[in-house]
Amino acid sequence: MAEPKKTVVLFDDSPLVLEAVEAALVARGFLVRAAETIGELDRLLASSTPDLFVLDVQMPEAFGDDVGEVLRVVRKYEAPILLYSSVDSAELARRVEAAKLDGYASKDEGVDVLVNKVVELLGP
């Protein structure tokens, strides 16, 4: 019997980024759920238990690190939370540490860097 696929939740306001990241993660065997707004994220979380979150930092409604902190502290999700943004790496590292998240990948480094971090955390 095959092991169930691990679920990754993507939260980004760019449909292009969501499409590219989803395609790359699906190609590696992950189940992907995507949300562009906080409302979509809430609806998605009501019906799914993610194994990992990928959050954009610069969103119209909220900063991804703030969303990550709420997911971890208020909603008690234990799944790893990664930031994925074009914000410079030093700022991403600072935001990850301040919000007590699990890591980051720069959009400037490409989708493969993010996919490799997801694989590191969840396995192949």
N, C-alpha and C positions, 0 to 999 in steps of 0.2 A: 504494500500500500504506500502510495507516495505521500511524503510529508507535505502538509499544507504550506502554501506560499506565504512568505512574510509580507506584511502590509506596510507600505510606506505612504504617509500622508504628505502631500506637497501643498504649500500655501504660498502663492505668488500671484501678483496682479497682472503678470504678463502671460497671455495665452501662448505666445511663442515659446517662452521659457518652460511653461508647464508641458507643452507638447514635446519639446526636445528632451527634457529630463524624464518624463514618463516613458517615452520610447526607449531611452537608454536603460532605464531600470527594468522595464518589462523584458527587454532583450536579455537581461541577466537573471530573469526568473522571479522577479518581485511582482506582487500585486500592488497597483498604485491607485490611490484616491487623490483627486486634485480639487483645490478650492481657490477661488480668486477673491472672495470676500469673507469677512468674519461670519456673516450669516450662513454662507455655504459651508464654512468650516464647522460651525455648530451643528448644522444638519448632518454633515458627514460623520461627526463624532458620535451623534446619537445612534447611529446604526453600524458603527465599525470600531474595532479596537486596534489601533495601529501598533506596529512593532517599532516604528521610528517616525520622527517628524523631520521635514525639511522646510524651513521657514525663510522667506525673503525678509530682509531687514526693512527696507524702505517701501512701506505699503501706504496707500492713501488713508486707511482707517486707523492703523496702529503700527508701531515698530515691531518687527518680528521677534526681537529679544524680549519685549514686553509680553507678547503673546506666549512665548516660550516659558517665561517666568510664571504666568498665570496657569498654563497647562501643568507645570511641575508643582507649583506651590499650592494653588487654589484647587485645581481639579485633580491633583495627585497622580498624574500620569508618570509612570516610571520609565517609559520608553525613551531611548536616546533622542535628543533634540539637537539638530544641526542647523546653523545659520548658513544661508547661501545668498551671497550678495556681491555687488560690485564695489561696496565700501572697502577701503584699503584694509589689508590684512591686520595691521596693528589695531585698528579700530574694531575689527571683527573679533580679534582675540580679547580685547578689553570688554566688549559687550558679552561675549560668551562667559568670561570669568564673573562679571558683575551679576549676570542672571543665573549663574550656576548651571549652564547648559553643557553639552557634551562635545562641541567642536564646531568647526566651520569649514566652508570651502568658498573660494573666491570665484565668482562668475567669470572673471578675467582669465582664470586658469582652464576653463572649459568644463564640460559636463563630465568627462571621464574622471577628473579629480574627485568630484562629488560622488560618482558611482563607486569609486574605489573606497571612499570613506564609509559609504553605506555597507559595502561588502565587508569591510574590516569590522564593523559593529554588529552586523547580522549574520555574517557567513555567506558563502557562495550560494 
